[in-house]
């Protein structure tokens, strides 16, 4: 894993954030949540790679656990912000899997 990979993940993250904002403006809230979560997920992956993590989980839950263990519990990342990421993950799942999400 390299700084090039970190850079690529962060660029992709920026594109997802742009899409999330566009979807929100269009009142497409399900898509906005999905893209916002993807933005955060890509950023978490980049942060873990930057900390020399070589094997990242393939699941959302695994990624959240690894992130918490390596960045939140070590106080390298704010706990309050990590809680918000957890809520975003929950909202994203509801938006993806519930027929009507409000």
N, CA, C and O of each residue as an XYZ file, in Angstrom:
408
protein
N       0.853     -1.172      0.000
C       0.000      0.000      0.000
C       0.901      1.238      0.000
O       1.940      1.272      0.660
N       0.486      2.227     -0.739
C       1.389      3.356     -0.921
C       0.676      4.690     -0.772
O      -0.546      4.768     -0.645
N       1.488      5.724     -0.794
C       0.910      7.068     -0.748
C       0.084      7.334     -2.003
O      -0.856      8.128     -1.969
N       0.426      6.679     -3.100
C      -0.366      6.821     -4.331
C      -1.771      6.276     -4.109
O      -2.753      6.875     -4.549
N      -1.863      5.145     -3.430
C      -3.174      4.562     -3.147
C      -3.985      5.466     -2.222
O      -5.187      5.640     -2.422
N      -3.340      6.036     -1.221
C      -4.013      6.965     -0.312
C      -4.552      8.149     -1.109
O      -5.702      8.552     -0.937
N      -3.722      8.693     -1.970
C      -4.130      9.840     -2.793
C      -5.324      9.483     -3.683
O      -6.268     10.264     -3.806
N      -5.278      8.313     -4.296
C      -6.380      7.882     -5.163
C      -7.681      7.704     -4.376
O      -8.752      8.088     -4.846
N      -7.584      7.125     -3.187
C      -8.775      6.954     -2.352
C      -9.366      8.305     -1.949
O     -10.585      8.475     -1.931
N      -8.497      9.261     -1.626
C      -8.992     10.588     -1.230
C      -9.612     11.334     -2.406
O     -10.577     12.076     -2.225
N      -9.075     11.150     -3.598
C      -9.681     11.767     -4.787
C     -11.063     11.173     -5.046
O     -12.013     11.895     -5.351
N     -11.163      9.871     -4.922
C     -12.451      9.203     -5.104
C     -13.439      9.670     -4.037
O     -14.622      9.868     -4.314
N     -12.941      9.843     -2.824
C     -13.766     10.329     -1.722
C     -14.337     11.717     -2.036
O     -15.505     11.993     -1.760
N     -13.511     12.574     -2.607
C     -13.976     13.923     -2.981
C     -15.095     13.847     -4.016
O     -16.064     14.605     -3.951
N     -14.956     12.929     -4.970
C     -16.003     12.769     -5.990
C     -17.316     12.293     -5.359
O     -18.396     12.741     -5.744
N     -17.213     11.388     -4.395
C     -18.414     10.898     -3.711
C     -19.072     12.012     -2.909
O     -20.299     12.091     -2.852
N     -18.277     12.866     -2.293
C     -18.830     13.992     -1.543
C     -19.562     14.941     -2.483
O     -20.641     15.436     -2.157
N     -18.980     15.190     -3.640
C     -19.625     16.058     -4.631
C     -20.971     15.467     -5.054
O     -21.970     16.180     -5.147
N     -20.985     14.168     -5.309
C     -22.233     13.504     -5.695
C     -23.268     13.550     -4.575
O     -24.460     13.730     -4.826
N     -22.804     13.385     -3.339
C     -23.717     13.436     -2.197
C     -24.382     14.809     -2.108
O     -25.584     14.911     -1.860
N     -23.601     15.846     -2.310
C     -24.161     17.201     -2.267
C     -25.166     17.425     -3.393
O     -26.217     18.032     -3.187
N     -24.836     16.934     -4.573
C     -25.751     17.065     -5.714
C     -27.056     16.312     -5.454
O     -28.142     16.832     -5.711
N     -26.941     15.093     -4.947
C     -28.137     14.293     -4.661
C     -28.986     14.976     -3.588
O     -30.214     14.995     -3.681
N     -28.340     15.524     -2.590
C     -29.078     16.229     -1.532
C     -29.823     17.434     -2.114
O     -30.984     17.671     -1.782
N     -29.158     18.180     -2.971
C     -29.790     19.342     -3.614
C     -30.992     18.929     -4.453
O     -31.965     19.673     -4.574
N     -30.911     17.732     -5.031
C     -32.010     17.205     -5.845
C     -33.073     16.497     -5.002
O     -34.013     15.912     -5.540
N     -32.917     16.556     -3.678
C     -33.819     15.903     -2.728
C     -33.853     14.385     -2.902
O     -34.860     13.742     -2.610
N     -32.758     13.828     -3.374
C     -32.580     12.382     -3.502
C     -31.787     11.933     -2.282
O     -30.585     11.679     -2.364
N     -32.473     11.839     -1.157
C     -31.808     11.645      0.123
C     -31.183     10.257      0.286
O     -30.140     10.117      0.925
N     -31.817      9.233     -0.291
C     -31.214      7.894     -0.217
C     -29.831      7.902     -0.874
O     -28.862      7.400     -0.306
N     -29.755      8.471     -2.062
C     -28.471      8.529     -2.775
C     -27.476      9.423     -2.049
O     -26.285      9.115     -1.995
N     -27.959     10.525     -1.490
C     -27.076     11.432     -0.749
C     -26.437     10.705      0.432
O     -25.240     10.850      0.680
N     -27.233      9.928      1.156
C     -26.689      9.174      2.286
C     -25.681      8.135      1.825
O     -24.618      7.984      2.428
N     -26.010      7.421      0.760
C     -25.094      6.401      0.247
C     -23.763      6.981     -0.179
O     -22.707      6.440      0.149
N     -23.812      8.087     -0.912
C     -22.571      8.701     -1.378
C     -21.790      9.353     -0.235
O     -20.559      9.332     -0.230
N     -22.508      9.931      0.732
C     -21.829     10.525      1.889
C     -21.116      9.432      2.688
O     -19.974      9.610      3.114
N     -21.794      8.305      2.886
C     -21.159      7.210      3.610
C     -19.947      6.685      2.837
O     -18.899      6.424      3.426
N     -20.088      6.534      1.539
C     -18.972      6.032      0.716
C     -17.774      6.977      0.814
O     -16.628      6.532      0.859
N     -18.046      8.277      0.845
C     -16.987      9.276      1.019
C     -16.235      9.020      2.325
O     -15.004      9.010      2.348
N     -16.973      8.817      3.395
C     -16.358      8.573      4.703
C     -15.618      7.240      4.703
O     -14.511      7.145      5.233
N     -16.220      6.214      4.112
C     -15.578      4.901      4.062
C     -14.228      4.965      3.333
O     -13.235      4.410      3.804
N     -14.203      5.633      2.204
C     -12.962      5.772      1.446
C     -11.906      6.537      2.245
O     -10.722      6.202      2.206
N     -12.341      7.551      2.956
C     -11.417      8.341      3.777
C     -10.867      7.500      4.932
O      -9.682      7.583      5.253
N     -11.732      6.688      5.557
C     -11.253      5.808      6.627
C     -10.219      4.825      6.082
O      -9.197      4.577      6.722
N     -10.481      4.270      4.910
C      -9.524      3.348      4.296
C      -8.181      4.055      4.045
O      -7.115      3.500      4.312
N      -8.256      5.281      3.531
C      -7.030      6.046      3.274
C      -6.258      6.291      4.565
O      -5.034      6.164      4.587
N      -6.957      6.638      5.633
C      -6.292      6.881      6.917
C      -5.627      5.618      7.452
O      -4.515      5.671      7.976
N      -6.302      4.500      7.320
C      -5.719      3.239      7.791
C      -4.493      2.850      6.968
O      -3.485      2.399      7.513
N      -4.587      3.028      5.670
C      -3.437      2.723      4.812
C      -2.267      3.653      5.146
O      -1.113      3.226      5.178
N      -2.576      4.917      5.392
C      -1.529      5.874      5.755
C      -0.846      5.479      7.071
O       0.299      5.854      7.320
N      -1.557      4.725      7.905
C      -0.983      4.236      9.175
C      -0.360      2.847      9.001
O      -0.107      2.136      9.974
N      -0.124      2.486      7.756
C       0.585      1.255      7.400
C      -0.219     -0.028      7.621
O       0.356     -1.101      7.807
N      -1.543      0.085      7.600
C      -2.384     -1.113      7.630
C      -2.342     -1.714      6.230
O      -2.582     -1.010      5.249
N      -2.047     -2.981      6.128
C      -1.899     -3.583      4.804
C      -3.100     -4.441      4.405
O      -3.395     -4.579      3.218
N      -3.784     -5.008      5.375
C      -4.946     -5.824      5.064
C      -6.179     -5.198      5.682
O      -6.337     -5.172      6.903
N      -7.049     -4.694      4.821
C      -8.263     -4.048      5.295
C      -9.450     -4.991      5.115
O      -9.492     -5.771      4.163
N     -10.410     -4.915      6.034
C     -11.593     -5.770      5.934
C     -12.414     -5.468      4.679
O     -12.338     -4.374      4.118
N     -13.180     -6.435      4.261
C     -14.023     -6.273      3.081
C     -15.446     -5.845      3.455
O     -16.233     -5.492      2.577
N     -15.780     -5.873      4.745
C     -17.129     -5.513      5.177
C     -17.142     -4.131      5.829
O     -16.122     -3.642      6.314
N     -18.326     -3.515      5.826
C     -18.470     -2.205      6.474
C     -18.191     -2.330      7.973
O     -17.465     -1.524      8.554
N     -18.784     -3.356      8.584
C     -18.596     -3.549     10.020
C     -17.142     -3.793     10.388
O     -16.649     -3.259     11.382
N     -16.465     -4.592      9.596
C     -15.056     -4.860      9.851
C     -14.209     -3.614      9.742
O     -13.294     -3.398     10.537
N     -14.520     -2.794      8.752
C     -13.781     -1.540      8.579
C     -14.007     -0.611      9.769
O     -13.062     -0.012     10.281
N     -15.262     -0.492     10.208
C     -15.568      0.365     11.352
C     -14.841     -0.120     12.606
O     -14.327      0.688     13.378
N     -14.797     -1.442     12.809
C     -14.100     -1.992     13.982
C     -12.599     -1.731     13.917
O     -11.996     -1.316     14.907
N     -12.005     -1.969     12.770
C     -10.562     -1.735     12.620
C     -10.228     -0.259     12.810
O      -9.236      0.085     13.452
N     -11.063      0.606     12.246
C     -10.868      2.048     12.389
C     -10.941      2.447     13.862
O     -10.101      3.199     14.357
N     -11.957      1.932     14.553
C     -12.110      2.257     15.980
C     -10.905      1.777     16.777
O     -10.378      2.510     17.614
N     -10.475      0.569     16.524
C      -9.365     -0.016     17.275
C      -8.048      0.727     17.025
O      -7.263      0.928     17.952
N      -7.809      1.129     15.787
C      -6.507      1.699     15.438
C      -6.444      3.220     15.446
O      -5.357      3.790     15.541
N      -7.576      3.877     15.350
C      -7.536      5.340     15.336
C      -8.324      5.981     16.481
O      -7.873      6.966     17.066
N      -9.485      5.434     16.800
C     -10.304      6.052     17.849
C      -9.765      5.703     19.234
O      -9.548      6.584     20.066
N      -9.552      4.407     19.474
C      -9.077      3.983     20.794
C      -7.683      4.511     21.108
O      -7.327      4.638     22.280
N      -6.898      4.817     20.100
C      -5.564      5.380     20.325
C      -5.596      6.907     20.421
O      -4.565      7.562     20.578
N      -6.814      7.452     20.323
C      -7.046      8.903     20.395
C      -6.451      9.677     19.209
O      -6.235     10.886     19.291
N      -6.191      8.965     18.114
C      -5.709      9.632     16.901
C      -6.872     10.229     16.113
O      -6.666     11.033     15.203
N      -8.099      9.831     16.470
C      -9.308     10.320     15.790
C     -10.350     10.590     16.863
O     -10.507      9.784     17.779
N     -11.068     11.709     16.771
C     -12.027     12.079     17.826
C     -13.172     11.069     17.980
O     -13.817     10.683     17.005
N     -13.404     10.659     19.214
C     -14.461      9.692     19.524
C     -15.847     10.198     19.095
O     -16.649      9.435     18.556
N     -16.120     11.473     19.333
C     -17.431     12.030     18.958
C     -17.673     11.940     17.455
O     -18.779     11.619     17.018
N     -16.663     12.216     16.684
C     -16.790     12.126     15.229
C     -16.974     10.673     14.799
O     -17.713     10.387     13.856
N     -16.310      9.773     15.482
C     -16.464      8.341     15.183
C     -17.898      7.886     15.462
O     -18.439      7.056     14.732
N     -18.509      8.425     16.510
C     -19.909      8.095     16.810
C     -20.816      8.565     15.671
O     -21.767      7.874     15.304
N     -20.525      9.718     15.128
C     -21.319     10.225     14.007
C     -21.158      9.342     12.770
O     -22.105      9.144     12.009
N     -19.962      8.822     12.582
C     -19.730      7.902     11.462
C     -20.572      6.646     11.647
O     -21.148      6.128     10.690
N     -20.639      6.161     12.877
C     -21.483      5.000     13.172
C     -22.939      5.259     12.860
O     -23.623      4.398     12.306
N     -23.420      6.451     13.215
C     -24.805      6.813     12.896
C     -25.011      6.905     11.387
O     -26.030      6.448     10.867
N     -24.051      7.491     10.690
C     -24.141      7.596      9.238
C     -24.220      6.205      8.614
O     -24.996      5.986      7.684
N     -23.425      5.268      9.120
C     -23.454      3.892      8.606
C     -24.832      3.277      8.818
O     -25.349      2.583      7.943
N     -25.418      3.529      9.965
C     -26.759      3.007     10.258
C     -27.809      3.629      9.332
O     -28.660      2.921      8.795
N     -27.751      4.924      9.150
C     -28.691      5.603      8.242
C     -28.523      5.104      6.808
O     -29.505      4.900      6.094
N     -27.275      4.911      6.396
C     -27.020      4.432      5.040
C     -27.638      3.060      4.829
O     -28.241      2.798      3.788
N     -27.488      2.190      5.809
C     -28.062      0.845      5.707
C     -29.578      0.917      5.627
O     -30.189      0.214      4.821
N     -30.190      1.754      6.447
C     -31.650      1.901      6.393
C     -32.095      2.450      5.051
O     -33.072      1.977      4.470
N     -31.373      3.455      4.556
C     -31.733      4.064      3.265
C     -31.604      3.050      2.130
O     -32.385      3.072      1.180
N     -30.614      2.162      2.233
C     -30.400      1.156      1.187
C     -31.422      0.033      1.232
O     -31.832     -0.473      0.188
N     -31.838     -0.362      2.430
C     -32.612     -1.601      2.550
C     -34.075     -1.430      2.938
O     -34.851     -2.375      2.800
N     -34.472     -0.271      3.413
C     -35.885     -0.049      3.731
C     -36.572      0.546      2.510
O     -36.016      1.427      1.853
N     -37.778      0.069      2.199
C     -38.473      0.570      1.007
C     -38.744      2.088      1.061
O     -38.658      2.788      0.052
N     -39.068      2.560      2.257
C     -39.299      3.998      2.433
C     -38.465      4.441      3.617
O     -38.658      3.981      4.743
N     -37.531      5.343      3.344
C     -36.646      5.840      4.402
C     -36.968      7.298      4.658
O     -36.961      8.124      3.746
N     -37.254      7.602      5.934
C     -37.527      9.002      6.298
C     -36.658      9.407      7.457
O     -36.734     10.547      7.916
